[in-house]
Every structure is written in C-alpha cells, then in structure tokens.
Amino acid sequence: MPVASWILFPKPGRLVDLVADASALPGCEVRMDDSERLAVLVSDTPDPGSDKILHDALQSIGSLAQATLVFAHAEDMP
C-alpha cells in the first residue's frame, strides 16, 4: 500500500482548478495551504501499479505547473 505526499504548484491563477482536479483522482486527499499559493496532496494506493497510474495522472493535470514528491512509503503486505 504505497502512501505518498506531494506539494503541488499550480499554474498562475489555477490553484482552485488544481485542487479540484487532483481531488478527483482516486485515493487522493488535497488541501490548499494557508497562503493559497500551493496545495498538499496525500495519496494512498492499493499497490505499486496503481501508484504509477496515479503519478502519471497527476503529471497530466493541466492546472499543474509542478509536483514535488515529499514523502513516499511502500510496504509489502502478506
């Protein structure tokens, strides 16, 4: 079950769109920071394949300027 956190930087004027777009991805929770300049995404996917699909989907969001991975952890489950 890979778990990761990302800092999302929007294209200029697109933070609200970015939060909505990223929140629509399965297994993701997204919040704006207090300064309303960036967002934080936490993901929890069932397996490494789903995590790769999520990563690719995240990178294709049109309102996203940059996504920075801050933390990732994956553990083999029996």
TIMI-2910 file (N, C-alpha, C, CB; in pm, 1 decimal, decimal comma, always signed):
<rs>
+----------+----------+----------+----------+----------+----------+----------+----------+----------+----------+----------+----------+------+
!      n_x !      n_y !      n_z !     ca_x !     ca_y !     ca_z !      c_x !      c_y !      c_z !     cb_x !     cb_y !     cb_z ! resn !
+----------+----------+----------+----------+----------+----------+----------+----------+----------+----------+----------+----------+------+
!    +83,6 !   -117,7 !     +0,0 !     +0,0 !     +0,0 !     +0,0 !    +88,5 !   +124,5 !     +0,0 !    -95,3 !     -0,4 !   +121,3 !  Met !
!   +124,7 !   +173,0 !   -117,5 !   +205,2 !   +294,8 !   -122,8 !   +128,6 !   +416,7 !    -70,2 !   +251,3 !   +320,3 !   -266,0 !  Pro !
!   +196,2 !   +490,9 !    +14,0 !   +143,7 !   +616,4 !    +67,1 !   +245,2 !   +723,8 !    +30,4 !   +119,0 !   +609,4 !   +224,2 !  Val !
!   +197,3 !   +838,6 !    -15,9 !   +289,2 !   +945,4 !    -56,3 !   +227,3 !  +1081,1 !    -27,6 !   +325,0 !   +933,5 !   -206,0 !  Ala !
!   +314,2 !  +1181,0 !    -15,1 !   +266,6 !  +1319,1 !     -4,3 !   +343,3 !  +1403,3 !   -104,8 !   +284,3 !  +1375,0 !   +141,2 !  Ser !
!   +272,1 !  +1497,4 !   -160,6 !   +324,5 !  +1583,0 !   -266,7 !   +292,8 !  +1728,4 !   -236,3 !   +266,2 !  +1542,7 !   -403,7 !  Trp !
!   +378,7 !  +1817,9 !   -279,4 !   +345,3 !  +1960,3 !   -283,9 !   +314,9 !  +1990,6 !   -429,3 !   +462,6 !  +2052,3 !   -227,2 !  Ile !
!   +199,0 !  +2050,3 !   -452,4 !   +153,7 !  +2082,2 !   -587,3 !   +159,3 !  +2232,5 !   -608,6 !    +10,8 !  +2029,0 !   -611,8 !  Leu !
!   +227,3 !  +2272,0 !   -714,1 !   +236,7 !  +2413,1 !   -750,7 !   +150,4 !  +2435,8 !   -874,2 !   +385,5 !  +2455,9 !   -777,0 !  Phe !
!    +52,1 !  +2525,0 !   -864,7 !    -38,6 !  +2546,8 !   -977,3 !    +21,1 !  +2640,6 !  -1081,7 !   -170,7 !  +2602,8 !   -927,6 !  Pro !
!    -34,7 !  +2632,8 !  -1200,4 !     -6,9 !  +2736,7 !  -1299,4 !    -71,0 !  +2865,4 !  -1246,3 !    -62,9 !  +2697,8 !  -1443,9 !  Lys !
!    -21,1 !  +2980,8 !  -1286,8 !    -74,9 !  +3108,3 !  -1233,8 !   -227,6 !  +3116,0 !  -1243,8 !    -13,0 !  +3226,8 !  -1309,5 !  Pro !
!   -289,4 !  +3147,1 !  -1130,2 !   -434,1 !  +3164,7 !  -1124,3 !   -515,1 !  +3036,6 !  -1129,4 !   -476,3 !  +3251,1 !  -1234,6 !  Gly !
!   -451,1 !  +2920,7 !  -1116,6 !   -521,7 !  +2793,6 !  -1135,0 !   -527,6 !  +2705,9 !  -1010,4 !   -456,9 !  +2716,9 !  -1244,6 !  Arg !
!   -502,1 !  +2761,8 !   -892,4 !   -498,7 !  +2680,6 !   -771,2 !   -631,2 !  +2610,8 !   -744,1 !   -461,5 !  +2766,4 !   -652,8 !  Leu !
!   -741,5 !  +2680,3 !   -756,0 !   -872,0 !  +2619,3 !   -729,0 !   -895,8 !  +2503,9 !   -825,8 !   -985,8 !  +2724,5 !   -740,6 !  Val !
!   -861,8 !  +2524,1 !   -953,5 !   -875,1 !  +2416,7 !  -1052,7 !   -786,4 !  +2298,1 !  -1015,9 !   -839,0 !  +2468,3 !  -1193,6 !  Asp !
!   -664,2 !  +2327,1 !   -974,3 !   -570,2 !  +2221,6 !   -939,3 !   -623,1 !  +2137,8 !   -822,6 !   -433,6 !  +2281,7 !   -904,0 !  Leu !
!   -674,3 !  +2203,4 !   -720,4 !   -728,3 !  +2130,7 !   -604,7 !   -844,9 !  +2042,5 !   -648,5 !   -774,0 !  +2229,5 !   -493,6 !  Val !
!   -933,0 !  +2095,4 !   -730,3 !  -1047,5 !  +2016,0 !   -778,2 !  -1001,6 !  +1899,3 !   -864,9 !  -1144,8 !  +2104,6 !   -857,5 !  Ala !
!   -909,5 !  +1924,7 !   -956,4 !   -861,5 !  +1819,0 !  -1046,4 !   -789,1 !  +1708,9 !   -970,3 !   -768,9 !  +1877,7 !  -1152,5 !  Asp !
!   -701,4 !  +1746,1 !   -879,1 !   -624,5 !  +1646,8 !   -803,4 !   -714,4 !  +1571,9 !   -704,5 !   -508,1 !  +1714,9 !   -728,2 !  Ala !
!   -813,4 !  +1638,8 !   -649,2 !   -905,4 !  +1573,8 !   -555,7 !   -988,7 !  +1466,3 !   -625,0 !   -997,4 !  +1677,4 !   -491,3 !  Ser !
!  -1006,6 !  +1479,4 !   -754,6 !  -1085,7 !  +1382,0 !   -830,3 !  -1009,6 !  +1252,0 !   -855,3 !  -1128,5 !  +1442,1 !   -962,9 !  Ala !
!   -878,5 !  +1251,6 !   -832,5 !   -800,2 !  +1130,1 !   -852,4 !   -829,9 !  +1031,6 !   -739,7 !   -648,4 !  +1162,4 !   -858,7 !  Leu !
!   -846,1 !   +902,5 !   -773,0 !   -877,4 !   +804,7 !   -668,5 !   -764,4 !   +790,4 !   -566,9 !   -907,0 !   +669,5 !   -731,1 !  Pro !
!   -801,7 !   +782,9 !   -440,2 !   -704,7 !   +763,4 !   -333,8 !   -630,5 !   +888,5 !   -291,6 !   -607,3 !   +662,5 !   -375,3 !  Gly !
!   -680,7 !  +1005,8 !   -332,4 !   -610,1 !  +1131,2 !   -303,2 !   -694,0 !  +1224,2 !   -216,4 !   -572,2 !  +1202,2 !   -433,1 !  Cys !
!   -625,1 !  +1291,9 !   -127,3 !   -684,9 !  +1400,0 !    -48,8 !   -597,1 !  +1522,5 !    -71,5 !   -696,0 !  +1362,9 !   +105,9 !  Glu !
!   -659,1 !  +1636,1 !   -101,8 !   -584,5 !  +1757,2 !   -137,4 !   -635,2 !  +1874,5 !    -55,1 !   -597,2 !  +1787,8 !   -289,0 !  Val !
!   -542,2 !  +1955,0 !     -8,2 !   -575,5 !  +2075,9 !    +67,4 !   -487,4 !  +2191,2 !    +20,3 !   -558,0 !  +2052,5 !   +220,3 !  Arg !
!   -546,3 !  +2311,3 !    +15,4 !   -468,9 !  +2433,3 !    -10,7 !   -392,9 !  +2471,4 !   +114,9 !   -561,1 !  +2550,2 !    -56,7 !  Met !
!   -277,6 !  +2533,9 !    +97,4 !   -207,9 !  +2586,9 !   +213,9 !   -273,3 !  +2718,9 !   +254,4 !    -55,7 !  +2606,6 !   +184,3 !  Asp !
!   -237,9 !  +2771,1 !   +371,4 !   -299,7 !  +2893,3 !   +422,7 !   -272,2 !  +3015,0 !   +335,6 !   -251,3 !  +2920,1 !   +562,2 !  Asp !
!   -159,0 !  +3015,9 !   +266,0 !   -126,6 !  +3130,7 !   +180,1 !   -199,4 !  +3123,8 !    +46,2 !    +24,3 !  +3137,7 !   +156,3 !  Ser !
!   -265,4 !  +3012,3 !    +19,5 !   -337,5 !  +2989,9 !   -105,8 !   -247,0 !  +3005,3 !   -227,9 !   -454,7 !  +3086,2 !   -116,4 !  Glu !
!   -123,9 !  +2954,4 !   -216,2 !    -30,3 !  +2955,4 !   -328,6 !     +2,7 !  +2815,9 !   -378,8 !    +96,6 !  +3025,6 !   -289,0 !  Arg !
!    -21,9 !  +2715,5 !   -295,6 !     +9,1 !  +2578,4 !   -333,9 !    -86,5 !  +2484,5 !   -264,5 !   +154,7 !  +2542,5 !   -299,8 !  Leu !
!    -76,6 !  +2357,0 !   -298,4 !   -162,5 !  +2256,6 !   -236,8 !    -76,9 !  +2139,0 !   -192,4 !   -273,7 !  +2210,4 !   -334,8 !  Ala !
!   -129,9 !  +2064,8 !    -97,5 !    -64,7 !  +1944,0 !    -49,6 !   -156,9 !  +1827,1 !    -82,3 !    -33,4 !  +1952,0 !   +104,6 !  Val !
!   -100,1 !  +1723,5 !   -141,9 !   -175,2 !  +1604,8 !   -178,5 !   -118,7 !  +1486,8 !   -100,0 !   -168,9 !  +1578,8 !   -332,5 !  Leu !
!   -206,8 !  +1406,7 !    -42,8 !   -168,6 !  +1281,4 !    +21,1 !   -240,9 !  +1170,9 !    -54,3 !   -204,0 !  +1280,2 !   +175,5 !  Val !
!   -164,6 !  +1070,6 !    -96,6 !   -223,5 !   +959,6 !   -171,2 !   -203,0 !   +828,6 !    -97,1 !   -163,2 !   +950,8 !   -312,0 !  Ser !
!   -298,8 !   +739,6 !   -114,4 !   -292,7 !   +604,6 !    -58,5 !   -347,7 !   +512,7 !   -166,1 !   -374,1 !   +591,7 !    +78,1 !  Asp !
!   -258,9 !   +435,2 !   -228,6 !   -298,5 !   +347,4 !   -337,3 !   -283,6 !   +201,6 !   -294,7 !   -214,8 !   +376,0 !   -463,3 !  Thr !
!   -358,7 !   +110,6 !   -356,8 !   -357,1 !    -28,4 !   -311,8 !   -231,0 !   -107,5 !   -349,0 !   -475,2 !    -98,0 !   -367,5 !  Pro !
!   -160,0 !    -63,5 !   -454,2 !    -43,3 !   -139,9 !   -498,2 !    +47,2 !    -50,3 !   -582,7 !    -86,6 !   -265,8 !   -578,8 !  Asp !
!   +171,0 !    -95,3 !   -609,6 !   +263,9 !    -12,7 !   -687,6 !   +213,5 !    +22,8 !   -827,6 !   +395,2 !    -83,8 !   -699,8 !  Pro !
!   +139,6 !    -67,5 !   -891,4 !    +84,9 !    -37,5 !  -1024,0 !    -13,0 !    +78,4 !  -1019,7 !    +16,5 !   -160,2 !  -1081,8 !  Gly !
!    -99,1 !    +79,3 !   -919,0 !   -195,1 !   +189,1 !   -901,9 !   -123,0 !   +319,3 !   -870,4 !   -295,8 !   +156,3 !   -790,2 !  Ser !
!    -13,3 !   +309,4 !   -795,5 !    +64,9 !   +427,9 !   -762,5 !   +125,4 !   +488,8 !   -889,0 !   +175,6 !   +392,9 !   -661,2 !  Asp !
!   +173,1 !   +405,4 !   -979,8 !   +229,5 !   +453,2 !  -1107,2 !   +121,0 !   +520,6 !  -1191,2 !   +293,4 !   +335,7 !  -1186,5 !  Lys !
!     +3,1 !   +460,9 !  -1195,3 !   -109,0 !   +520,1 !  -1269,6 !   -144,2 !   +656,2 !  -1210,8 !   -232,8 !   +426,5 !  -1267,0 !  Ile !
!   -148,7 !   +664,8 !  -1077,4 !   -176,6 !   +791,7 !  -1010,7 !    -71,1 !   +896,3 !  -1046,1 !   -182,7 !   +772,0 !   -858,6 !  Leu !
!    +55,2 !   +858,0 !  -1040,3 !   +164,2 !   +950,5 !  -1072,1 !   +148,5 !  +1004,5 !  -1214,3 !   +301,2 !   +880,6 !  -1056,1 !  His !
!   +120,8 !   +917,2 !  -1308,5 !   +103,3 !   +960,6 !  -1447,4 !    -17,3 !  +1053,6 !  -1461,4 !    +86,8 !   +838,7 !  -1539,8 !  Asp !
!   -127,1 !  +1021,3 !  -1393,5 !   -247,1 !  +1105,5 !  -1399,0 !   -220,0 !  +1241,8 !  -1337,1 !   -364,6 !  +1037,3 !  -1327,1 !  Ala !
!   -147,3 !  +1243,1 !  -1227,9 !   -113,6 !  +1368,7 !  -1161,0 !    -32,7 !  +1458,3 !  -1254,1 !    -35,2 !  +1341,7 !  -1031,1 !  Leu !
!    +65,0 !  +1402,0 !  -1320,9 !   +151,1 !  +1479,9 !  -1410,4 !    +75,7 !  +1533,5 !  -1532,5 !   +268,1 !  +1394,6 !  -1456,4 !  Gln !
!    -39,1 !  +1474,4 !  -1564,2 !   -114,5 !  +1518,6 !  -1682,3 !   -219,1 !  +1625,7 !  -1651,6 !   -182,3 !  +1400,2 !  -1745,9 !  Ser !
!   -231,6 !  +1666,3 !  -1525,3 !   -330,9 !  +1769,2 !  -1489,2 !   -289,3 !  +1902,8 !  -1549,7 !   -345,4 !  +1781,6 !  -1333,7 !  Ile !
!   -378,5 !  +1962,8 !  -1625,7 !   -348,1 !  +2086,8 !  -1698,0 !   -323,0 !  +2207,7 !  -1609,6 !   -459,3 !  +2118,1 !  -1790,2 !  Gly !
!   -377,8 !  +2209,9 !  -1490,1 !   -360,5 !  +2323,7 !  -1399,5 !   -233,2 !  +2311,9 !  -1315,1 !   -481,6 !  +2335,9 !  -1308,2 !  Ser !
!   -160,7 !  +2201,4 !  -1329,6 !    -40,2 !  +2175,6 !  -1250,7 !    +84,2 !  +2229,1 !  -1320,5 !    -24,9 !  +2025,9 !  -1224,3 !  Leu !
!   +161,7 !  +2310,2 !  -1248,7 !   +290,6 !  +2356,7 !  -1300,9 !   +401,5 !  +2260,2 !  -1260,3 !   +322,2 !  +2499,6 !  -1250,0 !  Ala !
!   +395,9 !  +2213,7 !  -1133,0 !   +499,6 !  +2124,2 !  -1082,3 !   +445,4 !  +2046,7 !   -963,5 !   +626,9 !  +2203,1 !  -1042,7 !  Gln !
!   +485,0 !  +1920,2 !   -954,5 !   +452,7 !  +1836,5 !   -839,0 !   +584,1 !  +1788,6 !   -779,2 !   +360,2 !  +1715,2 !   -878,7 !  Ala !
!   +600,5 !  +1810,5 !   -649,9 !   +721,7 !  +1769,2 !   -580,8 !   +686,9 !  +1661,8 !   -478,5 !   +790,7 !  +1890,1 !   -512,6 !  Thr !
!   +745,7 !  +1543,9 !   -495,3 !   +724,8 !  +1435,4 !   -401,2 !   +801,1 !  +1466,2 !   -273,1 !   +769,5 !  +1299,7 !   -461,4 !  Leu !
!   +730,9 !  +1465,1 !   -160,8 !   +791,2 !  +1497,9 !    -32,4 !   +818,7 !  +1372,0 !    +48,7 !   +700,9 !  +1592,6 !    +46,3 !  Val !
!   +727,4 !  +1275,1 !    +41,4 !   +740,3 !  +1153,0 !   +120,5 !   +675,8 !  +1038,3 !    +44,0 !   +675,1 !  +1169,7 !   +261,2 !  Phe !
!   +736,9 !   +921,9 !    +50,3 !   +676,6 !   +801,6 !     -7,9 !   +716,0 !   +681,8 !    +76,5 !   +720,8 !   +781,8 !   -156,3 !  Ala !
!   +620,1 !   +592,1 !    +95,1 !   +645,8 !   +468,7 !   +168,5 !   +560,8 !   +358,6 !   +108,0 !   +615,6 !   +485,5 !   +320,6 !  His !
!   +623,1 !   +246,4 !    +80,9 !   +550,5 !   +130,2 !    +31,7 !   +594,7 !     +9,9 !   +113,3 !   +575,1 !   +107,4 !   -121,1 !  Ala !
!   +499,2 !    -70,7 !   +149,1 !   +527,5 !   -187,0 !   +231,0 !   +461,3 !   -307,9 !   +168,0 !   +479,1 !   -166,4 !   +376,5 !  Glu !
!   +535,4 !   -417,1 !   +157,1 !   +475,8 !   -540,2 !   +106,6 !   +378,2 !   -594,0 !   +208,8 !   +583,8 !   -645,3 !    +73,8 !  Asp !
!   +259,1 !   -622,0 !   +163,6 !   +157,1 !   -676,8 !   +252,1 !   +147,5 !   -827,2 !   +225,5 !    +18,3 !   -605,8 !   +230,6 !  Met !
!   +132,9 !   -906,9 !   +329,5 !   +124,6 !  -1053,7 !   +310,0 !     -2,7 !  -1093,1 !   +238,0 !   +131,6 !  -1126,9 !   +444,9 !  Pro !
+----------+----------+----------+----------+----------+----------+----------+----------+----------+----------+----------+----------+------+
</rs>
